[in-house]
Amino acid sequence: MANLFIKITYSMVIMFTIIGGFLLPEYSLAYTKTKLDVTIQNDFVVEPGKTEIFLNPGESITKNISVTSRINKTFNFKLTTEDFVGTNDSKQPVMLLGDANSPYSLKDFIIPEITEFSLEFGEKITIPVTISIPSNAEPRGYYGALIISNNPDKLDGETIKETESKTRIISRIGSLFLLKINGEGIEQGNIESLKVIGPTQMFYSERPKGFEIAFKNTGNVHLVPYGTITIKNIFGQVINTLPVDAYFVLPDSTRYREVMWSDGFSVGRYTANLNLFKGYNDESQETQLAFWIIPWKILLIAFVTIVLIVSSFYYVLTRFELRKK
């Protein structure tokens, strides 16, 4: 009798679990929603913007992404995946490929727990995302993005037919996944150039606002270069050391990085020495840039002022005679 009671109880637990999964999906899944105190911005925030992962072939891992709505009404969202690649364009370092597959495709292995959800104003959802890699995956880089967008088929509880006469703006934000399979991937890259931000000139009338680094990745895994720019004056004295914060460079692409130099008065010849660690095996590379700063406007004003002062003294000395009383 006791065994029969246990079996009936166990069966009921299973039945209610299955029914609850259909009737109350929000509570049967692992995603969570919380309420935040935010201001109206008419946008939504996705975090993190980038996730770096290291796996062995055949392994999987689960990471969380969060979406916070700052739109002053209930909004519907959907999740899709796309591949992305690096470029050689300084203004567009990353390009999404839509339905196309890249040579480093990851989009089919990014699996969010849910693909559609709605958020009220100030509501934040945290969604587990699983990345599973086949056991025969090559040891190299794989890159894909989870795209969060307002649902183009369902806006604020309305269907497409109900909104045909309305202008619909679709916003898309991507959370990037950079995966490296452990093994003998090809890690190699080089500094392509170091230059002053803006047009190249023989002389600069004021201190440049900073420097631009171009780094080329010629391997098959992403690299994370970092380093410093040391600025010296004509006497070899170090006047500034600027950090080059770590940034990722995708395979088969050139990534440009701007390093800002604070405002201030400078005059004379300067050298900028870049020491950049490539992001693997502690290997580094150095390059140097020399430039002149001649603030001719300031110097011209100073020259004219000196001429006026000297001329005034000369005028006084030649027009008036000093006598002792």
C-alpha positions in Angstrom: 0.0 0.0 0.0 2.8 2.4 0.9 4.6 1.6 -2.4 1.4 2.3 -4.3 1.1 5.7 -2.6 4.7 6.6 -3.5 4.1 5.7 -7.1 0.9 7.7 -7.3 2.6 10.7 -5.7 5.6 10.5 -8.0 3.3 10.3 -11.0 1.4 13.4 -9.9 4.6 15.3 -9.4 5.7 14.5 -13.0 2.3 15.3 -14.4 2.1 18.7 -12.6 5.7 19.5 -13.7 4.8 18.8 -17.4 1.6 20.8 -17.2 3.3 23.6 -15.4 5.9 23.7 -18.2 3.2 24.3 -20.7 0.9 26.6 -18.7 3.6 28.6 -16.8 6.7 28.6 -19.1 8.1 31.7 -17.4 8.5 29.8 -14.2 9.7 26.5 -15.8 12.6 28.1 -17.5 15.8 29.4 -15.9 15.6 32.9 -17.3 14.7 35.6 -14.7 13.1 39.0 -14.7 13.7 41.8 -12.3 12.5 45.4 -12.0 15.0 48.3 -12.1 14.7 52.0 -11.4 15.6 53.5 -14.8 14.8 56.7 -16.7 12.9 56.9 -20.0 15.4 56.7 -22.8 13.2 55.0 -25.5 15.9 52.3 -26.0 17.1 49.0 -24.5 20.4 48.0 -23.0 22.2 44.6 -23.8 24.9 43.3 -21.5 27.6 42.1 -22.0 28.6 43.6 -25.3 31.3 40.9 -25.8 32.0 37.5 -24.3 35.3 35.7 -24.8 35.3 31.9 -24.4 37.9 29.2 -24.4 36.8 25.5 -25.0 38.1 22.1 -26.0 36.4 20.3 -28.9 33.1 18.7 -27.8 32.7 20.9 -24.8 29.8 23.3 -24.1 29.4 26.3 -21.8 26.5 28.5 -20.6 26.8 32.3 -20.4 24.1 34.8 -19.4 23.0 37.9 -21.3 20.7 40.6 -20.0 18.3 43.0 -21.7 16.9 46.0 -19.9 14.0 48.0 -21.4 14.0 51.8 -21.0 11.0 52.1 -23.4 7.9 53.6 -21.7 5.6 50.8 -22.7 5.5 47.0 -23.0 7.8 45.9 -25.8 8.3 42.6 -27.5 11.7 41.3 -28.5 13.2 38.4 -30.3 16.7 36.8 -30.5 18.5 35.7 -33.6 22.1 34.7 -34.3 24.5 35.9 -37.0 28.1 35.5 -37.9 30.4 38.5 -37.9 33.8 39.1 -39.4 36.5 41.7 -39.1 37.2 44.3 -41.8 40.0 46.6 -43.0 37.8 49.7 -42.5 38.8 52.0 -39.7 35.1 53.1 -39.4 33.6 49.6 -39.3 35.8 47.2 -37.4 33.1 44.4 -37.4 30.5 43.5 -40.0 27.5 41.3 -39.4 26.7 38.8 -42.2 23.0 38.2 -41.8 22.0 34.8 -43.2 25.4 34.2 -44.7 28.0 32.0 -43.0 31.6 33.2 -42.3 34.7 30.9 -42.5 34.7 31.2 -38.7 31.0 30.5 -38.3 29.6 30.2 -34.7 26.0 31.2 -35.2 24.6 27.6 -35.3 26.2 26.8 -32.0 24.8 29.7 -30.0 21.5 28.6 -28.4 19.6 31.0 -26.2 17.1 29.4 -23.8 14.3 31.5 -25.3 14.0 33.4 -28.6 11.1 35.7 -27.9 10.0 37.7 -24.8 8.4 40.9 -23.7 9.5 43.6 -21.2 7.7 46.3 -19.4 9.4 49.7 -18.8 12.3 49.2 -16.3 12.2 45.5 -16.6 15.4 43.4 -17.0 15.6 39.8 -18.2 18.6 37.5 -17.8 18.7 34.7 -20.3 21.1 31.7 -20.3 22.9 31.1 -23.6 24.5 27.8 -24.3 27.5 27.5 -26.7 28.1 23.8 -27.8 31.1 22.9 -30.0 31.3 19.6 -32.0 33.9 17.1 -31.1 35.6 17.5 -34.5 36.0 21.3 -34.2 39.3 22.6 -35.5 41.6 24.5 -33.1 41.0 28.1 -34.3 38.6 31.0 -33.7 34.8 30.9 -34.1 32.8 34.1 -34.0 29.0 34.8 -33.8 26.6 37.4 -32.4 23.3 37.1 -30.6 21.1 39.8 -32.0 18.4 41.3 -29.8 15.8 43.3 -31.7 12.3 44.5 -31.1 10.0 41.9 -32.7 9.1 43.0 -36.2 6.0 40.7 -36.2 4.6 41.8 -32.9 4.8 45.3 -31.5 3.3 46.1 -28.1 0.8 43.2 -28.4 -0.4 44.2 -31.9 0.0 42.1 -35.1 1.5 43.2 -38.4 -2.0 43.7 -39.9 -2.9 46.0 -37.1 0.2 48.2 -37.6 0.4 48.3 -41.4 -0.5 52.0 -41.3 2.1 52.8 -38.7 5.8 53.5 -39.1 7.8 50.7 -37.4 11.4 51.3 -36.4 13.4 48.1 -35.7 16.4 48.4 -33.4 19.1 45.8 -33.3 21.8 45.3 -30.7 24.3 42.5 -30.8 26.1 40.7 -28.1 29.4 39.3 -29.6 30.8 35.8 -28.8 34.5 35.2 -29.5 35.3 31.6 -29.1 38.8 30.0 -29.3 39.2 26.2 -29.5 42.2 25.2 -27.4 45.0 23.7 -29.6 47.5 24.7 -32.3 45.7 27.7 -33.7 47.7 30.1 -35.9 48.5 33.2 -33.8 50.3 35.9 -35.7 49.9 39.6 -36.4 51.9 42.8 -36.9 51.7 46.6 -36.5 50.9 48.0 -39.9 51.2 51.7 -39.0 51.4 54.3 -36.3 50.4 57.8 -37.2 49.0 61.1 -35.7 45.2 61.3 -35.8 44.1 63.4 -38.7 45.9 64.5 -41.9 49.6 63.8 -42.0 51.6 67.1 -41.9 55.3 68.1 -41.8 54.6 70.5 -38.9 51.7 70.7 -36.5 50.5 74.1 -35.2 49.2 72.5 -32.0 49.6 69.3 -30.0 47.9 66.4 -31.9 44.8 65.0 -30.2 46.3 61.5 -30.3 47.7 58.6 -32.3 46.1 55.9 -34.5 47.5 52.3 -34.5 46.7 49.9 -37.3 47.2 46.2 -36.3 46.9 43.4 -38.9 45.8 39.9 -37.8 47.1 37.3 -40.2 46.3 34.2 -38.2 43.1 32.2 -37.6 42.3 33.2 -34.1 41.5 36.6 -32.6 44.3 38.5 -30.9 44.1 41.0 -28.0 47.0 43.4 -28.4 47.9 46.0 -25.7 50.8 48.2 -24.8 52.1 51.8 -24.3 53.0 54.8 -26.3 56.0 56.8 -24.8 56.4 60.4 -25.9 59.8 62.0 -25.7 60.9 65.6 -26.4 63.9 66.7 -28.5 66.2 66.1 -25.5 65.1 62.5 -25.0 63.1 63.2 -21.9 59.8 61.3 -21.4 57.0 63.8 -21.1 54.0 61.4 -21.4 53.3 57.6 -21.3 49.9 56.7 -22.9 48.3 53.3 -22.2 47.0 51.3 -25.2 44.1 49.4 -23.6 43.6 45.8 -24.8 41.3 45.3 -27.8 40.4 42.4 -30.0 41.4 42.0 -33.6 39.6 39.3 -35.7 41.4 37.0 -38.1 42.1 38.3 -41.7 41.4 41.9 -40.7 43.0 45.2 -39.7 41.8 46.9 -36.5 42.5 50.6 -35.9 42.9 51.9 -32.4 43.0 55.6 -31.3 45.0 56.6 -28.3 44.2 60.1 -27.1 46.8 62.6 -25.9 45.7 65.3 -23.4 45.6 68.9 -24.3 48.6 71.1 -23.5 51.3 73.4 -24.9 54.1 71.8 -26.8 56.8 73.1 -29.1 59.7 71.4 -30.8 60.4 67.9 -32.1 58.8 64.8 -30.5 59.0 61.1 -30.9 56.2 58.6 -30.1 57.5 55.1 -29.3 54.9 52.3 -29.5 55.5 49.1 -27.7 52.7 46.7 -28.4 52.2 43.2 -27.1 50.5 41.1 -29.7 48.4 39.1 -27.3 50.2 35.7 -27.6 53.5 34.2 -26.2 54.4 37.6 -24.6 55.6 38.6 -28.1 55.9 42.4 -28.6 56.7 44.8 -31.5 58.0 48.3 -31.4 57.7 51.2 -33.9 58.5 54.9 -33.7 57.0 58.1 -35.1 58.7 61.5 -35.2 56.9 64.8 -35.6 57.3 68.6 -35.1 55.0 70.9 -33.2 55.4 74.6 -34.1 52.5 76.7 -32.7 53.1 79.5 -35.2 50.1 81.6 -34.1 51.4 81.8 -30.6 54.9 82.3 -31.7 53.8 85.0 -34.2 52.0 86.8 -31.4 55.0 86.5 -29.1 57.3 87.7 -31.9 55.1 90.7 -32.7 54.9 91.6 -29.0 58.6 91.5 -28.6 59.1 93.6 -31.7 56.6 96.2 -30.4 58.3 96.3 -27.0 61.8 96.7 -28.5 60.5 99.3 -30.9 58.9 101.3 -28.1 62.1 101.3 -26.1 64.0 102.3 -29.2 61.5 105.1 -29.8 61.8 106.4 -26.3 65.6 106.2 -26.2 65.9 108.1 -29.5 63.3 110.8 -28.9 63.9 111.7 -25.3 67.1 112.6 -23.6 67.6 111.6 -20.0 69.3 114.3 -17.8 70.5 114.3 -14.3 69.1 117.0 -12.0 
